[in-house]
Amino acid sequence: MRYRLASVRTSGHTSGMKTRSRLLLFLHVAGLLMGPFASDGKPKEKAAAATAPEAVSRWESISYPVMTPWRKWITLPVLVPTVRVENKEKEGMILTLSYFLPSEFEQKKSGKVEAEKVTAELYRNQEKPVALKGVFDSHIYWGSGPEGQYRELATTHAFTIPWGPNAFDDAWVRLDLKDRVFWVELPYGFMRDPKDPPAPEDPKRESPKTTPFSQKKPGPQDLIIPWEYVSYRLGKFREGGSVIVNVANTFDAMTELVLWNFSGGVREPECTVANVIVPGYEKTGQCISLTLEKSSDPFRSQLFRYSRGSGDGRHWCQVRVTVEKEARTLTMPSSLVDYVHGHADVPRDVPQVKIAEKWWSRL
């Protein structure tokens, strides 16, 4: 397998070396070949490698940027809309569209809410779209602001997305709400059940594609909603707290570690992340920002970046997270790590929701 590091492409490998590299990478991802490495790429001493890092492949959720300014895009007066996808394991994924309705949408006599109908379709690869089943819910929400207390209806439309084949497939969800169409992007490789064995590498497919637009051209009422980051929950560490890992890939891969209920300061406990390319070679993340929140629910957030590089085609990647020498290894599709593999190139005339500034490259 060939790898691109920065703008340099390696060459001159024999077919035997390619086969060996592919085998090592597959065994490493499958958990059959484990072994941590030092930051300089050299294997650690055997004594230090007695306990292999715990492997984690289950992702928690996919987050999306908030769709603002909302009133310019739709005639229905809804507020603060958000999209979120959650991993429900056996049930598949749940895509939730949430927003607030003014209180006048509540029918005084029946006590029910007559909101607009929302429909959803799943587009995967070049297949025909499949209608998704959904449920609707709305309840009273009381809040307060500069003009005093207000009363609104918290409204959600939740759609079930069943797991697909064990492959690195492209997928989009089309949401139709009144006079607008929202295209929700899923990273490739997230349609498969994460409990399945690692899917075979797919060298014939590179960066993601806007598969639905090959069948249906976007119109002036369409809006693309790119995924913002994917969350993994690592649970408790010996230091006494829990860690959530958020992975984004606008062009360059970025990893955010959020540490909850740790008693340390700005630099304690020490945290590192590394992108394991193949056994024996890795790219260590560079911390570019750090936030410490001291309150009743303290947390610390660290944002790391990686140097550019990618493999050939779609494959598996590993990111190792270390908190005071205690490590976890995350296994994820290359859509979260490889350079320009995070998002599909969309038509220029179709509006797209902007991703938060902190995720953009700071190289």
Buried (B, 14 or more C-beta within 10 A) or exposed (E): BBBBBEEEEEEEEEEEEEEBBBEBBBBBBBBEBBEBBEEEEEEEEEEEBEEEBEBBBEBBBBBBBBBEEBEEBBEBEBEEBBBBBBBEEEEBBBBBBBBBBEEEBBEEEEEEBEBBEBEBBBBBBEEEBEEBEBEEEBEEBEEEEEEEEEEBBBBBBBBBBEBBEBBBBBBBBBBBBBEBBBBBBBBBBBBBBBEEEBBEBBBEBBBBBBBBBEEBEBEEBBBBBBBBBBBBBBEEBEBEBBBBBBBBBBBBBBBBBBBBEBEBEEEEBEBBBBBBBBBEBBBBBBBEEEEBEEEEEBBBBBBBBBBBBBBBBBBBBBBBBBBBEBBBBBBBBBBBBBBBBBBBEBEEEBBBBEBEEBBBEEE
